[in-house]
Amino acid sequence: MPYKPIESYGIIGDMHSVALVGMDGSIDWCCLPHFDSPSVFAAILDDKQGGSFELAAVHSTSRKQMYLPDTNVLLTRFLDAEGVGEVCDFMPIHRDTYGAYRRGMHQIVRVARAVRGAVRFRLSCRPAIDFARRPHRLLLDDPRGAVFDSDGLDLALISPVPLLPDGAGGVTADFVLEEGESATFSLRQVEDWTANADLLSTPINGDEALRRTVTFWRQWLGKSRYKGRWREMVDRSALVLKLLTFEPTGAIVAAATTSLPEEIGGVRNWDYRYVWVRDAAFTLYAFLRLGYTEEAARFMEWLMARVSEEDGPTGPLQLMYGIDGRHELPEVDLTHLDGYRGSRPVRVGNGATEQLQLDIYGELIDSVYLFDKYGSPISYDFWREHRRMAYWVCENWDKEDESIWEVRGGKRQFVYSKLQCWVALDRTLRLADKRSLPLDRQRIARARDEVYETIMTRGWDAERRTFVQSFGSTALDASNLLMSLMRFISPTDPRMVGTIDRTLAELASDTLVHRYELGKGAGDGLDGKEGTFSICSFWLVEAQARAGRLDDARFLFEKMLTYANHLGLYSEQIGPNGELLGNFPQAFTHLGLVSAAFYLDRALGQGG
């Protein structure tokens, strides 16, 4: 097959961007210099013209992949009876003597090594800049270096072995390493290589860069306070969430990729390389649970800048932003790209920025409440903006919206959106009371109670004993599992238990959970099908555990762990054959794992 399974990739990054590395040693996805920049390698979206960077042993009968323990440094191993070779991939993390990140150059470092016997390696580097829309010039002035020169972005490949042109704008190299030998390659992104002509004459000290990068990741992970039963999986999820954090602003992207399909050959292909207020707020929960208050504080700074802006057409906030805080993310179809296994269209940008999603106010304000409680007390200026949002929710909670799943079939009265409006008002009251902050408490409390009663009367299906997706609908929605997690309702309340049971009966297939029922009035305005949503499975685990069904919850959780790929990574969805679908890796899924693991550990106790 020309396209590798989504689950066959590992991820490396430097908190500015990431790269996906396949088990065959090919980097098939990377955007530089940032997460949401145009791609330089995108073979995962078009195997013929997308561009890739391959480095692998020529002869191998078996391939394995692992991370160096407690890091985001990836090791791909090529095993054969005649020899064993390895490729170590990472993006260096640079900090100066004061602990600040060094901005500017971003690079991918690849170290080939012969572990046993003499090993022949092959390198092929063929960039396709700007999603294969921008041509480049290949310059091979130095026999051991190459420059890919394009308008606005240049790449320099520093190589210890001679490089040859491949006739298609790329370079190749074949070389043999004897047992114990290694060769270090560095692909560097620069704005103008002519102003940095010494790049090709200054090879990277691979051992030193590797040591610094390993040290950074291990020191960072060592701050985690999770020491529970599923430490390996929680640690990997934490490392993924950190990788998806944009260091210069503290923003957190939803996923590393665009347009990986929710159905092979389908049209449900979206760009997730942006900051969803919802996803980022939930990620903040995970960081706080893990003890990472610095990451939470950085995101709060980014958030304060957003809430201080002038209201837009959808209110004080829009549902997503660029990593630099920009509002405009126009959705464009890249018709020249084939799409992953023919899944078109390939999209850049996201038209959902124009949607009204009322739930973001609850998720956001809850994150502020938790940060004030477990991180640092918020400032008065922040409180004023917080209070303004809460008053806005008082006046707008009863509007129709598109809600959490960003449906494109029209606005409705979604129960989940009402739930999060209740959360927004409830947490505002709690925070004001805790800190004695000025607030029109009666106004907020009156609206909060009205939202509560409305959900209980119009969002409840008495005949089926379940909460439904929207007022007047009979469709289920897995997002209602969050009701007990958000402390809206007792986890053992018959209404909550009924919703769990109905979800198990109609949305779940063993441990896999669909987000809603397409056939019962829950049409989302899109063609085709989709996989099960992994975060919904983790919500089910936590809802079951909170309801006292610990054995069931633990069994479901352990089963969900088997759906991770060989490195412990998850995409957004899981297909009918257990394959990963959707953008990869996805923050939403990994934070759901962290939350479920934390609660299960606490509920099971030390000797569980």
N, C-alpha and C positions, 0 to 999 in steps of 0.2 A: 504494500500500500504506500502511495506517495506521501500520505499524511500520517504522522505518528499519532497514537491515542493521546488525548489531552493529559491523561494521567501518567504518561511516560516522561514528563518534564520535571526538572527541579528549577529552583529560582535562586538567583543571586542578586545583590543590589547594594547601593551605597546611600540609600535614603534620599536620593534625587531621582533615580530611575532604577530599573531592574532589567534582567535578561533571563530568558527561559532557555535552559540547556537540556537537550534530549539525552536519553540513554545511549544514543549513538554518537554523542560528543558534538552535536550540532546545536549552535545557538540560532534558534528560529524566530526569536522575538526580542527586540530591544528598541526602545525609543530614547533618543539623546537630544538635549541634555537632561530632560525631565520626563516624568511619567507620561504626561499628556502632550509631549512633543511628537512631531512626525517620526515614523519609524525609520531605522536604518537597516534592520533585519526584520522581515515579516513573512518568512516562508511558511509560518503556521497559518497564514491567511491566503497564500498563493505559493504553492511549492515550486512553480516555474519562474516567476518574476519577483517574488517577495524578498529574496536575498537571505543569505545565511552565512555563518562562520563556523566551519567544521574543523575539528581537530580530534583525530582518533587513531588508534592502532589499526593498521591495515588488515591484519589477520587476527580474528578473535572468534571463539566459539561461544563465549558467554560474556554478558555485560552486567555489571552491578553498579549501583549508585548509592552514595551515602553522604551525609554531612559530617565534616569534622565535628566531634562532640561539642555541643553547646555553642554552635556557630552557624552562620549562613555561608560558610565556605564549602563548596560542593566538590566531591571526589567521584569521578566516573572511572570505573575499572574495566579493563579489557583483558579477558583471560583466555589463554590458549595453551595447549600442551607444550608448545615451543617457547612460550614466554608470557609475561604479564606486564601490561603497560597501564599507566594511570594518567589522567588529566585532572589537574586541580584548578577549579575555576572560582574566581572571586572578583569583587569590585572593591578596591581599597578604600578604607575609611581613614581619612586624614584629619588629624587634629593637631593644632599647634601647642606650644608649651603651656598655654593658658586654658586648654581644653576646648577651644572653639574649633568648629569644623572649618577646614580650608576649602574655600569655594573656588570655582573655576573649572579646572580640568577634571573630566570624568573618564575613567578607563576600565576596561575589562582585562584582567590578567589571567593568562592560561599557561599553566606549567605542565609540560609533558615529561613523564618520567618512566624509565625502564626499571621495573621492580625485579623481574627475573628474566634472565636471558637477554639476547639482543632483540629489540622491538622496532619494527618499521612503522613510522607514523606518516600520516598524510594530513596536510593543512589545505583548506580551501576557504578563502575569504572573499565574498562577493556581496558588498553592500548594495542596497537598493533604496536610496535616500528619499525621504518624504513619500513613503508608501509607494515607492517605485515610480514617482511622478517627476523627480528631479534628476537630470543626468549629472554624471560626474566624470572628471578626468582622472586617469590613473597615471601617477608619476612614480617611476622606478629609478630615480637618480642614484640612489644608494642600493647596492645589490642586496643589502640585508634590511631594507626598509621600503615601505610603500606609502604613498599619500593618495587618498581618494578625495579629490578637490571638487567641491560643488559650491553653488551660490548660497552662502550663509552658514554652511556647516562643512568642516573638513574632518577627515579621519586619518590618523597616522598609525600604521601598523609597524611596530618595532619587532624585528625578528632576528634571532641568532643564527638563522640559516638562510641561504639565498632564496629569494622569491622570484617566481616566474609569472608573467601574465597568462591568464587563461583564455584570452581572446574575447571575453564577454564583460570586461571592466573589472574583473577580479584578479586575484593572485592565487598561486598554488605553490606547494613545496612538499617534496618527499624526502624524508631523512630517517636515519637509523640511529638509535640510542643504544649504547651498550649498557649492560646491567649496572645500575647505580648512577647512570648519567641522567641529566635533565636539561630541558630547554625551555626558557621563559619567553612568552610572547605577550605583547601589550598593545591593545587597540585603544588609542586615545582620541578623544573628541576635543577639537579646538575650533574656535571661531574663524581664525585665519592662520593657516600653517606658515605662510610666508613671514609672519611676524614672530613665529616661534620655530625658526629653521633649525634650532639645535635639538628639536624633538627626536629626530632620527639618530642623532649621535649620542644621545643620553639614554641608554637602556635602563630599564627599571631594575632595581635590586629586588628580585622576586622573593628571596628569603626574608628580607627585612619587611617588605610590604605584607607578606603573608603573616609574619609574626605580629605586626601591628594590628592587622585586621582580626586575626584570631583573638588577640588580647582584648580588643574592643568588644567583640561579641560576648566573650566569656565574662568579662567584667560587667557588662550590661545585664546579661541573663542572671548573673549571681545576685542581683538585687531583688529578684522575684521572691515573694514570700509564700508561693505555693509549694508545699512539700507533700502533697497528697498521693493517692493511689495511682493517678494517671499523670505523673509528673512529666514523663517523656513527651506525651502528646500535648500537654498544656504548655510545656516549654517551647515546643515547635510552633504552636499557635502564637505564642508571645513573640517569637522571632519573626514570624510572618507579619504580624501586626506592626512591629517596629519597622520592617522593610517597607511597608506600605505607608509610612509616615514621611511626609515631605519636610526634611529638616529645616530649610530656611524659614518656613512659616508655621510649622506645627500642624499643618493640615493633614488629613488622613484620607487616602483615596479608597474607593470601594473595592477595586480589584486592579490587577496589573495589566489587563489586556482589554482589547475591544473586539467585539463581533465574534467571539467564540460562541457557537450556536447552542440554544436550548433544545433544539431538535435538529438532528443531522439532515441537511438539505432544506431546512426551514428558514423562515424570515425573522424569527425572534432573536435577532443579533444586535447587541447594544454596546455602546461605548461606556465602560465603567471606570475610566481613568480620572475620575473627578471626585469632588468631595460632596457626598450626600450628607446633609445635616443629620439625617436619621442614622445612617451607618456609622458616621464619625462619633455621634453621641453614644451609641452603644459600644463602640470601641473604647471610648473614654471609660465606660463602666468597667470594661475588662482590664484596662490599665490600672484603674484604681484598686480593683480586687487584687491584682498582682503586686501592688505596692509602688507602681510607677507614677508618682505624683508629678515628676518633672514633665513627662509627656502630657499628662493631663493639663498642667499649667500652660504649656505651649499651645495646646489646642484652645484653651480658654482665651488666650491672647488673640488668636485668629478669630475666634467666635465673637469676642468683644468688638473687633473691627467690623464684623458683618452686622451685628445688631445695632451698631451706631450709625449705619448708613440710612439714607432716606428710604422710606417705604416704597416698595415697588407695586406692580399691579396685583400681586398675590399677597400683599401684606408686608409686615416688617421683615420677613425672610422669604427667600426663594428656596426651593427644596434642594438645589445643588449649586455648586460654584466650581470654578477652576481652582487649581491648587494655590494660585496667587490671589484668589478672591474675586476674579473677574466674573461678571454676570452672564455675558453672552457666550453661549456654547452651541453655535448653529449646527444642526444635524445635516451631514452631507453623506450621500451614498458614493462610495468609491467603485464605480461600475467597471473599472478596468481590472479589478482583482477578483479572483475566482471564489474566494471565501473558503473557510475550512471545510474540506471535503465537499466543495460545491455549495456551501451554505451562503446564499446571498440574500440581501445585500450586505457588503462590508460597510459599516457606518463609522464615521468620525464625528464627534460632537453628540449632543443628546437633546432632542426636542422636548423632553419632559421638563426642562427648566421652566417652561411656561405654565406648567400645571399647578393647581392648588392642591396641596396635600396638608391638611390641617394637623395630621398626626405629628408632624415634625416639631410642633411647639411643646408637646408633652415630652417627647424624647429629649429635646434640647433642655427644657427647664428641669427635668429630672436629673440630667447630667450636671447642671449648675448646682442643684441642691446637693447632690452627692459630692461634688468637688468642694463645695463650701464645708461639708461635713468631714470629709476624709482628706482633703488636700489643703486648701488655704481659704480663709474667709474672703468672699468677694468684696470688691470695693463699692462705695456708695454710688459712683457713676455707673458701674455695671448694674447695680440694683435698680437704678432708675430706668435703664433700658429693659431689664427683666420685667419690671412692674408694667411698663408700657406694653410689652408683649402680652402680659396676662390680661390687661384691660382689653386689648384687641381680641383676645380669645373669648372674653365675656360677650363681646358683640357679634362674633362671627362663628361660634362653635356649631350653630345649627345650619350652616351652609352645606350644600352638596360639594363634594370634591372628588379627586381621583384616588386618594388614599395611598397606602403603603406599597401596593403592587403596581402603581403607575398605569392603570388601565387606560386604554385608548378607545374605549367604547362609550365614553360619556360619563358625566359626573353622577354620583349617587350619594345617598345618606349612609355612608359606611360606618358600621358599628365600631371598627377599630379606630377610626378617626375620632369618634366621640369619646372612646375610652381614653385616648391620649389627650384630648382637650380636658377631660376630667383630671388626668395626671398633672397637666400644666397648672391648673387652678389649685389642686390639692397641694402640690409641692410649693407653690408660691405662698400659700397660707402657712405651711409648716416652716418655711425658711424665715418668713417675716416674724412669726412667733418666736422662733429659736433665737433670732438676732435682734428682736424688738425693732424691726425695720418699719418705716412708715408705709401704710397700705390701707386702702378702703376695704377693710376685711369683710364687711357686710356684703358689699357688691360681689367680691370674689366668692364668698361662701354661698351666696344665693345662686350664682351661676353654676358653681360646682355641684350643688345639690340638684339643680334642675337637670344638668347633664346626666347625673346618676339615675334619676328617676326615669328619664327618657330612654336610656339604654335598657333599663329593666322592663319597661313596658313595650317599647317598640322594637327592641333588638332581640327579644326573647320569643322563641317558638315554643309555646306551652305544650303543643301536641307532640312535638318531636323531642322535647326536653333538651333544647340546645340554644345557645346564642347563634345568630345567623350573620351572614356577611353584611347585609344592608337592610334598612327598614323596608318591609314589604316583600322581602326575598325569602326563599326557603333554602338557599344555597349556604353551605358551610364555608368557613374560612379559618385556616389554621392560625392566623394572627390572633384570634380570640383566645388562644391558649395563654397569651400573655396577661390575661385579666388577673390571674392570681399572682403572677410574677410582679405585676405593677401594684399589687396590694389594693386593687379595686374591689375584690371579692375574696372571701375566705377560700382557701384551696380545697376545703372539704365541704363547702356549701353545695347542696344538691344541684344547683344550677351549674356550678363549675364542674362537678363530677359528671353531670349529664353531658356537658359539652366535650369533656375528655372522651367519654364513652362513644359519643356520636362521631367524633373525629377518628377514633380508632376503627369504627365500623365503616365509615364512608370515605375518609381521606387517606387512611393509612394502608399500606401493604407491608405487613410485618413492621419493621422499624422505619421504613421509608414513607414520607408524608408529602402528599400534594398540597399546594398552598390553598387551592379552592377547587370547587366543582364547576367545570366549564359547562356542564350540561343542565344546570339547574338555575338558570337565570343569572349566572355569574360570568357571562361572556365578557371578554376583555377587549373586543374590537380587533383582534388579531387572528390571522389564519394559523392553522397547524396546531400541534401539540407541544408539550414540554415535559421535562423530567420531573422527578420529585425534588422538593426544595430541602436541602440539607439542614438549614437552620430551623425549619419547621420540625424536623426530627428532634433536634436538641431542645426546642421549646416543649415538645411532648414529653421528653425525658424529665425536664425540670417540673413540668406541671404534674406529672405522675408522682414524682418524688415528694412534692409539696402536699399532694393529696394523701400521702402516707403509703403509697404503693411502691415501696423501696425495691423490692425484688424485681418487679416488672420494670421499674425505671433503670435499674442497674443492668439488666439483661438487654434492654433496648439500647442503652448507651454503649455497652461493650460491642454490640452488633454494629452500631454506627461507626465505631473505630475501625472496623474491618473494611469500610468503604473508602478510607483515606488511601492515597497512593503509596508507593513504596517508601516515600520520604515523610509521610505524615501530612501531606497537603490535600486540601479540598478545593474544588471549584464550587460554583453556585448550586449545581443540580447533579442528580444521579439518574442515568438512563435505565431502561428496562433490563439491560444485561449487566448492570452494575458499573457501567462506564461513567466517567466524569463528563459533565456537560456544562456549558456556560463559561463565563469568564473565570480566569484561574491565575493564581489562587485568590479566593474571595475573602475579604475581611469579615463579612457578615457571618459566614459559616464558622470561621475560626473563633470569633468572639462568642458565638453560641456554644461552642465546645467548652470554652473556658468557664462560662457561666454555669453550665450544667455540671461540669466536673467539680467546681467549687461547692455548689449546693449539695450534690450527692455525697461528697466527702464529709461535709458537716453533718448531714442527716444520718449517714451510716455510722459515724463515730470512729474513734481511734481503732477499735477492735473489729470493725465490720468486715 
